[in-house]
Amino acid sequence: MDVEHGDVWEELRPLCARVMSVPPEAVVPQARLVADLGADSLDITELEAASEELFGVSLRGTDKSGVSTVGDVADLIVSLRARPAHTPAAR
């Protein structure tokens, strides 16, 4: 795990635990949001909003179809943070 992933993980883990009402030790990178942590659509929406605020990225308009685990969420946040602040919209 590189420094960026480590930083994101340290903040994402307690956030996921709080939003999904699970113990922090249950939040591991391979934990599936729905199947393992019991997230419902409201939890996912709350996690998205809180992640946007905490990490300063916008998850709106991103392809989240491959995001099913906590590790996937961390990867998405890291990739969004690595993008330049003003990328032109794809046409």
ChimeraX attribute file (.defattr): number of C-alpha atoms within 10 A of each C-alpha:
attribute: neighborCount
match mode: 1-to-1
recipient: residues
	/A:1	7
	/A:2	6
	/A:3	8
	/A:4	15
	/A:5	16
	/A:6	13
	/A:7	13
	/A:8	18
	/A:9	22
	/A:10	10
	/A:11	14
	/A:12	24
	/A:13	20
	/A:14	16
	/A:15	18
	/A:16	26
	/A:17	16
	/A:18	14
	/A:19	16
	/A:20	22
	/A:21	13
	/A:22	15
	/A:23	13
	/A:24	14
	/A:25	9
	/A:26	13
	/A:27	23
	/A:28	15
	/A:29	15
	/A:30	12
	/A:31	16
	/A:32	18
	/A:33	22
	/A:34	15
	/A:35	11
	/A:36	12
	/A:37	20
	/A:38	12
	/A:39	19
	/A:40	13
	/A:41	9
	/A:42	11
	/A:43	18
	/A:44	16
	/A:45	13
	/A:46	15
	/A:47	20
	/A:48	17
	/A:49	15
	/A:50	16
	/A:51	22
	/A:52	15
	/A:53	11
	/A:54	13
	/A:55	15
	/A:56	12
	/A:57	20
	/A:58	15
	/A:59	15
	/A:60	10
	/A:61	6
	/A:62	9
	/A:63	9
	/A:64	12
	/A:65	6
	/A:66	9
	/A:67	15
	/A:68	15
	/A:69	20
	/A:70	21
	/A:71	21
	/A:72	18
	/A:73	22
	/A:74	23
	/A:75	18
	/A:76	19
	/A:77	23
	/A:78	19
	/A:79	13
	/A:80	17
	/A:81	15
	/A:82	11
	/A:83	10
	/A:84	8
	/A:85	9
	/A:86	6
	/A:87	7
	/A:88	7
	/A:89	5
	/A:90	4
	/A:91	3
